[in-house]
Amino acid sequence: MRLHIVLTTGELIFLPWNYPNMLRGVLYSAIRKSNPKLGEFLHNQGFEIQGHRYKLITFSLLFPKSSQKEKNGIKMTPPIHWWISSPLSSPLEALATTLLCEGKIKLGKTELTVEKIEVEETPQFKNPSVFKTLSPIVVSAGVYYGNKLEHRFLSPQEHEFWRIVELNLRRKALVLGINVSQEPLKFQSIGKWHSKLFEIQKIKVKGWEGSFSVEGCLELIKLGYEAGFGERNAQGFGMVTFHKYHQT
């Protein structure tokens, strides 16, 4: 399930570069207001499998009518588009209920009116399909420096990047009880990718924006579309839009 939310206000707005933190706050607060038990579960726990936790929800960056980069953030001209997605309907229903009732959200000191909320139809995926990121994909791997384990953020040019993306998808499928083919997915980066650095809960997080094709189990591909590709989906990473079918 995927929601498309249109936000508006009568003037330009300015947001800091790390505004995904604000969006995350809006998301959890709205879910909690309509469904307190679910909101607390997603915020504090999530679904656990093989030592990993998944919230099974993701959201995009903001896409305004136009924007202007500044030193400490970005100026946006409304209307502003925001997408939220999950393979579970309950968190999105709770989110929509709150936003429709309140009719506005606050990002820091900026108040935005909720002009429209619509449910987007899930595409019928075919092999291979092309996707474009709506928020950066984050992938990391543990690396030992002496006796200290640290996480290194990977790029799409590294083979491990896509291997970990697939492993992540398979764990999400296990959480949901989805039976999937064991045949490996085939990922291919398309064009040039660009890195973006955010600070999330005082941690520097590096993700990548670009387009890619994927071929293989359609259930896994659909799950990536709904729950996000890569890590930290519930912090606003790994959301994609279906671009087109790839002609071979």
GUZA-492702 format. One line per 8 residues: number of its first residue (from 1); for each residue x, z negated, y of N, C-alpha, C. Coordinates in Angstrom, 1 decimal. Each point is the difference from the previous one (the first is absolute). Example, Ala and Ser with C-alpha at 12.3 -4.5 7.8 and 13.67 -1.06 7.14 Angstrom:
1 = 13.2/-7.8/-5.7/-0.9/0.0/1.2/0.9/0.0/1.2 | -0.4/0.7/1.1/0.9/0.0/1.1/-0.8/-0.8/1.1;
//
This chain:
1 = 0.9/0.0/-1.2/-0.9/0.0/1.2/0.9/0.0/1.2 | -0.4/0.7/1.0/0.8/0.1/1.3/-0.9/0.0/1.2 | 0.3/-0.8/1.0/-0.7/-0.1/1.2/0.8/0.7/1.1 | -0.7/0.7/0.9/0.6/0.6/1.2/-0.7/-0.7/1.2 | 0.8/-0.7/0.8/-0.5/-0.8/1.1/0.4/0.7/1.3 | -0.9/0.2/0.9/0.3/0.5/1.3/-0.1/-1.1/1.1 | 1.1/-0.3/0.7/0.0/-1.0/1.0/0.2/0.6/1.4 | -0.7/-0.6/1.0/0.1/0.5/1.3/0.0/-1.1/1.1;
9 = 0.4/0.4/1.1/0.0/-0.9/1.2/0.1/0.9/1.2 | -0.3/-0.6/1.2/-0.1/0.9/1.2/1.3/0.3/0.6 | 1.1/-0.5/-0.5/1.3/0.2/0.6/1.1/0.2/-1.0 | 1.2/0.4/0.4/1.2/0.0/-0.8/0.3/-1.4/-0.5 | 0.5/-0.1/-1.2/0.4/-1.3/-0.5/1.5/0.1/-0.4 | 0.7/-1.1/0.1/1.4/-0.1/-0.4/0.1/-1.0/-1.2 | 0.7/0.4/-1.0/0.3/-0.8/-1.2/1.4/-0.1/-0.3 | 0.6/-1.1/-0.4/1.4/-0.1/-0.4/0.2/0.8/-1.3;
17 = 1.3/0.3/-0.3/0.3/0.8/-1.1/-0.5/-0.6/-1.3 | 0.0/-1.3/-0.1/-0.3/-0.7/-1.2/-1.5/-0.3/-0.1 | -0.8/0.8/0.6/-1.5/-0.2/0.0/-0.6/0.0/-1.4 | 0.6/0.5/-1.0/-0.6/-0.1/-1.4/-0.3/-1.5/-0.3 | 0.8/-0.9/0.5/-0.3/-1.4/-0.2/-1.3/-0.4/0.5 | -0.4/0.5/1.2/-1.3/-0.2/0.6/-1.1/0.6/-0.9 | 0.2/1.2/-0.5/-1.0/0.6/-0.8/-0.3/-0.8/-1.3 | 1.1/-0.5/-0.5/-0.1/-0.8/-1.3/-0.8/-1.3/0.3;
25 = 0.2/-0.6/1.2/-0.8/-1.1/0.3/-1.5/0.3/0.2 | -0.3/1.1/0.6/-1.4/0.5/0.2/-0.6/0.2/-1.4 | 0.7/0.6/-0.9/-0.5/0.3/-1.3/-0.4/-1.2/-0.8 | 1.0/-1.0/-0.1/-0.3/-1.2/-0.8/-1.1/-0.9/0.7 | 0.1/-0.1/1.3/-1.0/-0.8/0.7/-1.4/0.6/-0.2 | -0.2/1.3/0.1/-1.3/0.6/-0.2/-0.5/-0.1/-1.4 | 0.9/0.1/-1.0/-0.5/-0.1/-1.4/-0.4/-1.5/-0.2 | 0.8/-0.9/0.5/-0.3/-1.4/-0.2/-1.3/-0.5/0.6;
33 = -0.4/0.6/1.1/-1.2/-0.4/0.7/-1.2/0.4/-0.8 | 0.0/1.2/-0.7/-1.2/0.4/-0.8/0.1/-0.4/-1.4 | 1.2/-0.3/-0.5/0.1/-0.4/-1.4/1.2/-1.0/-0.1 | -0.2/-1.2/0.4/1.1/-1.0/0.1/0.8/-0.1/-1.3 | -0.6/-0.1/-1.1/0.7/-0.1/-1.3/0.9/1.1/-0.3 | -0.5/1.2/0.2/0.9/1.2/-0.2/1.1/0.1/1.0 | -0.3/-0.3/1.3/1.0/0.0/1.0/1.1/-0.9/-0.3 | -0.3/-1.3/-0.4/1.1/-0.9/-0.3/0.8/0.4/-1.2;
41 = -0.7/0.6/-1.0/0.7/0.5/-1.2/1.0/1.1/0.3 | -0.4/1.0/0.8/0.8/1.1/0.3/1.2/-0.5/0.9 | -0.3/-0.9/1.0/1.1/-0.4/0.9/1.0/-0.9/-0.7 | -0.5/-0.9/-0.8/0.9/-1.0/-0.6/0.5/0.3/-1.4 | -0.6/0.8/-0.7/0.3/0.2/-1.4/0.1/1.5/-0.4 | -1.0/0.7/-0.1/0.0/1.4/-0.5/0.0/0.0/-1.5 | 0.2/1.2/-0.5/0.0/0.2/-1.5/1.4/0.0/-0.5 | 0.3/-0.8/-1.0/1.3/-0.1/-0.5/0.2/0.7/-1.4;
49 = 1.1/0.7/-0.1/0.3/0.7/-1.2/1.5/0.1/-0.1 | 0.6/-0.4/-1.2/1.4/0.2/-0.2/0.9/-0.6/1.1 | -0.5/-1.1/0.5/0.8/-0.7/1.1/-0.1/0.6/1.4 | -1.0/1.0/0.1/-0.2/0.6/1.3/-1.4/-0.2/0.5 | -0.2/-0.1/1.3/-1.4/-0.2/0.5/-0.4/1.2/0.8 | -1.3/0.3/-0.2/-0.5/1.2/0.7/-1.3/-0.4/0.7 | -0.2/0.4/1.2/-1.3/-0.2/0.7/-1.0/1.1/-0.1 | 0.5/1.2/-0.5/-0.8/1.2/-0.2/-0.8/0.4/1.2;
57 = 0.7/0.0/1.1/-0.7/0.5/1.3/1.2/0.5/0.9 | -0.3/1.0/0.7/1.0/0.5/0.9/-0.6/0.6/1.3 | 0.7/0.1/1.0/-0.5/0.6/1.3/1.0/0.8/0.7 | -0.5/0.9/0.9/0.9/0.9/0.7/0.5/-0.6/1.3 | 0.9/0.8/0.6/0.4/-0.3/1.3/-1.2/0.5/0.9 | 0.0/-0.2/1.3/-1.0/0.4/0.9/0.3/1.5/0.5 | -1.0/0.8/0.0/0.1/1.4/0.5/-0.9/0.2/1.2 | 0.6/-0.1/1.2/-0.8/0.2/1.2/-0.1/1.4/0.4;
65 = -0.9/0.3/1.0/-0.1/1.3/0.5/1.3/0.6/0.5 | 0.8/-0.9/0.7/1.3/0.3/0.4/0.8/-1.3/0.2 | 1.3/0.1/0.0/0.8/-1.2/0.1/1.3/0.3/0.8 | 0.6/-1.1/0.5/1.3/0.1/0.7/0.9/-1.2/-0.4 | 1.1/0.4/-0.5/1.0/-1.1/-0.4/0.6/-0.6/1.2 | 0.2/-1.3/-0.1/0.7/-0.8/1.1/1.0/-0.9/-0.7 | 0.8/-0.7/0.8/1.1/-0.8/-0.5/-0.5/-1.0/-1.0 | -1.0/-0.7/0.3/-0.5/-1.1/-0.8/-1.2/0.2/-0.9;
73 = -0.5/1.3/0.1/-1.2/0.3/-0.8/-0.6/1.3/0.3 | -1.3/0.2/-0.1/-0.6/1.3/0.1/-1.3/-0.1/0.8 | -0.2/0.9/1.0/-1.2/0.1/0.7/-0.9/1.0/-0.8 | -1.3/-0.4/-0.1/-1.0/0.9/-0.8/-1.2/0.3/0.9 | -0.4/1.2/-0.2/-1.2/0.5/0.7/-1.2/0.0/-1.0 | -1.1/-0.7/0.2/-1.1/0.1/-1.0/-0.7/1.3/0.1 | -0.7/0.4/-1.1/-0.4/-0.9/-1.2/1.2/-0.1/-0.9 | 0.0/-1.1/-0.8/1.1/-0.3/-0.9/-0.6/-0.1/-1.4;
81 = 0.7/0.7/-0.9/-0.5/0.1/-1.4/0.8/-1.0/-0.9 | -0.7/-0.6/-0.9/0.7/-1.0/-0.9/-0.7/0.2/-1.4 | 0.8/0.1/-1.1/-0.5/0.1/-1.3/0.4/-1.2/-0.9 | -0.9/-0.5/-0.8/0.3/-1.1/-0.9/-0.5/0.5/-1.4 | 0.7/-0.3/-1.1/-0.3/0.5/-1.3/0.2/-1.0/-1.1 | -0.8/0.0/-1.0/0.2/-0.9/-1.2/-0.8/0.6/-1.2 | 0.6/-0.2/-1.2/-0.8/0.4/-1.2/-1.2/-1.0/-0.2 | 0.0/-1.1/0.7/-1.1/-1.0/-0.1/-0.9/0.2/1.2;
89 = -1.3/0.0/-0.3/-1.0/0.2/1.1/-0.2/-1.3/0.8 | 0.1/-1.2/-0.7/-0.4/-1.2/0.7/0.8/-0.4/1.2 | 1.3/0.2/0.1/0.7/-0.4/1.3/-0.4/1.0/1.1 | -0.2/1.2/-0.3/-0.4/1.0/1.1/-1.4/-0.2/0.4 | -0.9/-0.4/-0.9/-1.4/-0.4/0.4/0.0/-1.2/0.9 | 0.8/-1.0/-0.3/0.1/-1.2/0.8/0.6/0.3/1.4 | 1.0/0.9/0.0/0.6/0.4/1.3/-1.0/0.7/0.8 | -0.7/1.0/-0.5/-1.0/0.8/0.7/-1.1/-0.9/0.5;
97 = -0.5/-0.9/-0.8/-1.1/-0.9/0.4/0.4/-0.8/1.3 | 1.2/-0.6/0.0/0.5/-0.7/1.2/0.1/0.8/1.2 | 0.7/1.2/-0.2/0.2/0.8/1.2/-1.3/0.6/0.6 | -0.9/0.3/-0.9/-1.3/0.5/0.5/-0.8/-1.1/0.7 | 0.1/-1.2/-0.5/-0.7/-1.1/0.6/0.6/-0.4/1.4 | 1.3/-0.1/0.0/0.7/-0.4/1.3/0.2/1.2/0.9 | 0.2/1.2/-0.5/0.1/1.1/0.9/1.2/0.2/0.8 | 1.0/-0.9/-0.3/1.3/0.1/0.7/1.1/-0.6/-0.8;
105 = 1.3/0.3/0.4/1.1/-0.7/-0.6/1.0/-0.3/1.1 | 0.9/-1.0/-0.2/1.0/-0.3/1.0/1.4/0.2/-0.6 | 0.8/0.7/0.7/1.4/0.2/-0.4/0.8/-0.7/1.1 | 0.4/-1.2/-0.3/0.7/-0.8/1.1/-1.1/-0.3/1.0 | 0.3/0.4/1.3/-0.9/-0.2/1.1/-0.9/1.2/0.2 | 0.2/1.0/-0.8/-0.8/1.3/0.2/-1.2/0.0/-0.8 | -1.2/0.2/0.6/-1.2/0.1/-0.7/-0.5/1.4/-0.2 | -0.3/0.4/-1.2/-0.5/1.4/-0.3/-1.4/-0.1/-0.5;
113 = -0.8/1.0/0.4/-1.4/0.1/-0.5/0.1/0.9/-1.3 | -0.8/-0.5/-1.0/-0.1/0.8/-1.3/-1.1/1.0/0.3 | 0.4/1.2/0.2/-0.9/1.1/0.3/-0.7/0.5/-1.2 | 0.7/0.1/-1.1/-0.5/0.6/-1.2/0.7/-0.5/-1.3 | -0.7/-0.2/-1.1/0.6/-0.2/-1.3/-0.7/0.9/-1.0 | 0.9/0.8/-0.7/-0.6/0.9/-1.0/0.8/-0.1/-1.3 | -0.7/0.2/-1.1/0.6/0.0/-1.3/0.4/1.4/-0.3 | 1.3/0.2/-0.3/0.5/1.3/-0.3/-0.1/0.3/-1.5;
121 = -0.4/1.2/-0.4/-0.1/0.4/-1.4/1.4/0.1/-0.6 | 0.2/-0.5/-1.2/1.3/0.2/-0.7/0.1/1.4/-0.5 | 1.2/0.7/0.4/0.2/1.3/-0.5/0.0/0.2/-1.5 | -0.2/1.2/-0.5/0.1/0.3/-1.4/1.5/0.5/-0.2 | 0.8/-0.8/-0.5/1.4/0.4/-0.1/0.3/0.9/-1.1 | 1.0/0.9/0.2/0.4/1.0/-1.0/1.6/-0.1/-0.1 | 0.5/0.6/-1.0/1.5/0.1/-0.1/0.6/1.3/0.4 | 1.1/-0.1/0.8/0.4/-1.1/0.8/-0.7/-0.1/1.3;
129 = 0.0/-1.2/0.6/-0.7/-0.2/1.3/1.1/-0.5/1.0 | -0.3/0.3/1.3/0.9/-0.3/1.1/-0.6/-1.1/0.9 | 0.8/-1.0/0.3/-0.5/-1.1/0.9/0.9/-0.1/1.2 | -0.5/-0.6/1.0/0.7/-0.3/1.2/-0.2/-1.4/0.4 | 1.1/-0.7/0.4/-0.2/-1.4/0.3/-0.8/-0.3/1.2 | -0.8/-1.0/0.0/-0.7/-0.6/1.1/0.6/-1.3/0.5 | 0.9/-0.5/-0.9/0.8/-1.1/0.4/1.3/0.1/-0.9 | 1.1/-0.5/0.4/1.2/0.2/-0.8/0.0/-0.6/-1.4;
137 = 0.6/0.7/-0.9/0.2/-0.5/-1.4/1.2/-0.8/-0.1 | -0.1/-1.2/-0.5/1.1/-0.9/-0.1/0.3/-0.2/-1.5 | 1.3/0.1/-0.3/0.5/-0.2/-1.4/1.3/-0.7/0.1 | 0.2/-1.1/-0.8/1.3/-0.7/0.1/0.4/-0.3/-1.4 | 1.3/-0.3/-0.1/0.6/-0.4/-1.3/1.0/-1.1/0.2 | 0.0/-0.9/-1.0/0.9/-1.2/0.1/1.4/0.4/-0.3 | 0.9/-0.5/0.9/1.5/0.3/-0.1/0.7/-1.3/0.1 | 0.9/-0.3/-0.9/0.8/-1.2/0.1/1.3/0.2/0.8;
145 = 0.1/-0.9/1.0/1.3/0.0/0.8/0.6/-1.3/-0.3 | 1.0/0.0/-1.0/0.6/-1.2/-0.5/-1.1/-0.6/-0.9 | -0.3/-1.3/0.3/-1.1/-0.7/-0.7/-1.3/0.0/0.6 | -0.1/0.8/1.1/-1.2/0.0/0.8/-0.8/1.3/-0.2 | -1.3/-0.2/-0.3/-0.9/1.2/-0.2/-0.6/0.3/1.3 | 0.1/1.3/0.4/-0.6/0.4/1.2/-0.8/1.3/-0.3 | -0.9/0.3/0.9/-0.8/1.3/-0.2/0.5/1.1/0.9 | 0.2/1.1/-0.5/0.4/1.2/0.7/-1.1/1.0/0.1;
153 = -0.4/0.4/1.2/-1.1/1.0/0.1/0.6/1.4/-0.4 | -0.8/0.7/-0.8/0.4/1.3/-0.5/-0.6/1.1/0.8 | 0.5/1.2/-0.1/-0.5/1.2/0.7/-0.5/1.0/-1.0 | -0.9/0.9/0.4/-0.6/1.0/-0.9/1.0/0.9/-0.6 | 1.2/0.1/0.5/1.1/0.8/-0.5/0.6/-0.6/-1.2 | -0.2/-1.3/-0.3/0.5/-0.6/-1.2/-0.9/0.0/-1.1 | 0.5/0.3/-1.2/-0.9/0.1/-1.2/-0.7/-1.2/-0.3 | 0.6/-1.2/0.3/-0.6/-1.3/-0.3/-1.3/-0.2/0.8;
161 = 0.0/0.6/1.2/-1.2/-0.2/0.9/-1.3/0.4/-0.8 | 0.0/1.2/-0.5/-1.2/0.5/-0.7/-0.2/-0.7/-1.3 | 1.0/-0.4/-0.7/-0.1/-0.7/-1.3/-0.7/-1.4/0.3 | 0.4/-0.6/1.1/-0.6/-1.3/0.3/-1.5/0.1/0.5 | -0.2/1.1/0.7/-1.4/0.3/0.4/-0.9/0.1/-1.2 | 0.5/0.8/-1.0/-0.9/0.2/-1.2/-0.1/-1.4/-0.7 | 1.0/-0.7/-0.2/-0.1/-1.3/-0.7/-1.0/-0.9/0.7 | 0.1/0.0/1.3/-1.0/-0.8/0.9/-1.4/0.4/-0.3;
169 = -0.3/1.3/-0.1/-1.3/0.5/-0.3/-0.5/-0.4/-1.4 | 0.9/0.0/-0.9/-0.4/-0.3/-1.4/-0.3/-1.5/-0.1 | 0.6/-0.9/0.8/-0.3/-1.4/0.0/-1.4/-0.2/0.6 | -0.3/0.8/1.1/-1.3/-0.1/0.6/-1.1/0.4/-1.0 | 0.3/1.1/-0.8/-1.0/0.4/-1.0/-0.2/-1.1/-1.0 | 1.0/-0.7/-0.4/-0.1/-1.1/-0.9/-0.9/-1.1/0.5 | 0.2/-0.3/1.3/-0.9/-1.0/0.7/-1.4/0.4/-0.1 | -0.3/1.2/0.2/-1.4/0.5/0.0/-0.6/0.4/-1.4;
177 = 0.9/-0.1/-1.0/-0.4/0.4/-1.3/-0.3/1.5/-0.2 | 0.8/0.8/0.7/-0.2/1.4/-0.1/1.0/0.6/-1.0 | -0.5/0.7/-1.0/0.8/0.6/-1.0/0.6/1.3/0.6 | 1.3/0.1/0.0/0.7/1.2/0.6/0.9/0.6/-1.0 | 0.3/1.3/0.2/1.0/0.7/-0.8/1.4/-0.5/0.2 | 0.8/-0.1/-1.1/1.4/-0.4/0.2/0.9/1.1/0.4 | -0.5/1.2/0.1/0.8/1.1/0.5/0.5/-0.2/1.4 | 1.3/0.1/0.3/0.4/-0.3/1.4/-0.6/0.9/1.0;
185 = -0.2/-0.6/1.2/-0.4/0.8/1.2/1.1/0.8/0.5 | -0.3/1.1/0.6/1.1/0.9/0.6/-0.2/0.0/1.5 | 0.9/-0.7/0.7/-0.1/-0.1/1.5/1.0/1.0/0.6 | -0.3/0.6/1.1/0.9/0.8/0.7/-0.2/-0.1/1.5 | 1.0/-0.4/0.7/0.0/-0.1/1.5/-0.2/1.4/0.6 | -0.7/0.1/1.1/-0.3/1.2/0.7/0.5/-0.1/1.4 | 0.9/0.9/0.5/0.4/-0.1/1.4/0.9/-1.2/0.3 | 0.1/-0.3/1.2/0.8/-1.1/0.5/-0.8/-1.3/0.1;
193 = 0.6/-1.1/-0.4/-0.6/-1.3/0.1/0.7/-0.8/1.1 | -0.8/-0.9/0.6/0.5/-0.8/1.1/-0.2/-1.5/-0.3 | 1.1/-0.7/0.2/-0.1/-1.5/-0.2/-0.6/-0.7/1.2 | -0.7/-1.1/-0.3/-0.5/-0.9/1.0/0.3/-1.4/-0.4 | 0.3/-0.8/1.0/0.4/-1.4/-0.2/-1.0/-0.9/0.7 | -0.6/-1.0/-0.7/-0.9/-0.9/0.5/0.5/-1.4/-0.3 | -0.5/-1.0/0.8/0.2/-1.4/-0.3/-1.3/-0.6/-0.5 | -0.1/-0.4/-1.3/-1.2/-0.5/-0.5/0.3/-1.5/-0.5;
201 = -0.7/-0.9/0.7/0.2/-1.4/-0.3/1.5/-0.4/0.0 | 0.6/0.5/1.1/1.5/-0.3/0.3/0.9/0.6/-1.0 | -0.4/1.0/-0.8/0.8/0.8/-0.9/0.1/1.4/0.4 | 1.2/0.6/0.1/0.1/1.4/0.4/-0.3/0.8/-1.3 | -1.0/0.9/0.2/-0.5/0.9/-1.1/0.2/1.4/0.4 | 0.7/0.8/-0.9/0.2/1.4/0.3/-0.8/0.9/-0.9 | -0.8/0.9/0.6/-0.8/0.9/-0.8/0.2/1.4/0.4 | -0.6/1.0/-0.7/0.3/1.4/0.2/-1.4/0.7/0.2;
209 = 0.0/1.0/0.9/-1.1/0.8/0.3/0.3/1.5/-0.4 | -1.0/0.6/-0.6/0.2/1.4/-0.4/-1.0/0.5/-0.9 | 0.2/1.2/-0.6/-0.9/0.6/-1.0/0.6/0.1/-1.3 | -0.8/0.0/-1.1/0.5/0.1/-1.3/-1.0/0.6/-0.9 | 0.4/0.6/-1.1/-0.9/0.4/-1.1/0.1/-0.9/-1.2 | -1.0/-0.1/-0.8/0.0/-0.8/-1.2/-0.8/0.7/-1.0 | 0.5/-0.1/-1.3/-0.7/0.7/-1.1/0.1/-1.0/-1.2 | -1.2/-0.1/-0.7/0.0/-0.8/-1.2/-1.4/-0.6/-0.1;
217 = 0.0/-1.3/-0.5/-1.3/-0.7/-0.3/-0.8/-0.1/1.3 | -1.2/0.6/-0.1/-0.8/0.0/1.2/-0.6/-1.4/0.4 | -0.1/-0.8/-1.0/-0.5/-1.4/0.3/1.1/-0.8/0.8 | 1.3/0.2/-0.4/1.0/-0.6/0.8/0.1/0.6/1.4 | -0.2/1.3/0.1/0.1/0.6/1.4/-1.2/-0.5/0.8 | -1.2/-0.1/-0.5/-1.1/-0.5/0.7/0.2/-1.5/0.4 | 0.7/-0.8/-0.9/0.3/-1.4/0.3/0.9/-0.1/1.2 | 1.0/0.9/0.0/1.0/0.0/1.2/-0.8/0.3/1.3;
225 = -0.9/1.0/-0.1/-0.8/0.3/1.2/-0.8/-1.2/0.5 | -0.6/-0.7/-1.0/-0.9/-1.1/0.4/0.7/-1.3/0.3 | 1.1/-0.4/-0.7/0.6/-1.3/0.1/1.3/0.1/0.8 | 0.6/1.2/0.2/1.2/0.2/0.7/1.2/0.3/-1.0 | 0.9/0.8/0.5/1.3/0.2/-0.8/1.0/-0.9/0.5 | 0.8/-0.5/-1.0/1.1/-0.9/0.4/-0.4/-1.4/0.2 | 0.8/-0.8/0.8/-0.1/-1.4/0.1/-0.7/-0.4/1.3 | -0.4/-1.2/0.1/-0.5/-0.6/1.3/-1.2/0.7/0.5;
233 = -0.8/0.5/-0.9/-1.2/0.7/0.5/-0.9/-0.8/0.9 | -0.2/-1.3/-0.4/-1.0/-0.8/0.8/0.6/-0.4/1.4 | 1.3/0.3/0.2/0.6/-0.2/1.3/0.0/1.3/0.9 | -0.7/1.0/-0.6/-0.1/1.3/0.8/1.0/1.0/-0.4 | 0.3/0.1/-1.2/1.0/1.0/-0.5/-0.5/0.8/-1.2 | 0.4/1.3/-0.1/-0.3/0.8/-1.1/-1.3/0.7/-0.1 | -0.7/0.1/1.2/-1.3/0.7/0.0/0.3/1.5/0.2 | -0.8/0.8/-0.7/0.2/1.4/0.1/-1.3/0.7/0.2;
241 = 0.0/1.3/0.5/-1.1/0.8/0.0/0.2/1.2/-0.9 | -1.0/0.5/-0.6/0.1/1.1/-0.9/0.1/1.3/0.9 | 1.1/0.7/-0.2/0.3/1.1/0.9/-0.5/1.3/-0.5 | 0.3/0.4/-1.3/-0.5/1.2/-0.6/0.5/0.1/-1.4 | -0.5/1.0/-0.7/0.5/0.2/-1.4/1.3/0.9/0.2 | 1.0/-0.3/-0.8/1.2/0.7/0.1/0.0/1.2/-0.9 | 0.2/1.1/0.6/0.0/1.3/-0.7/1.3/0.2/-0.7 | 0.0/0.3/-1.3/1.2/0.2/-0.8/0.0/1.4/-0.5;
//
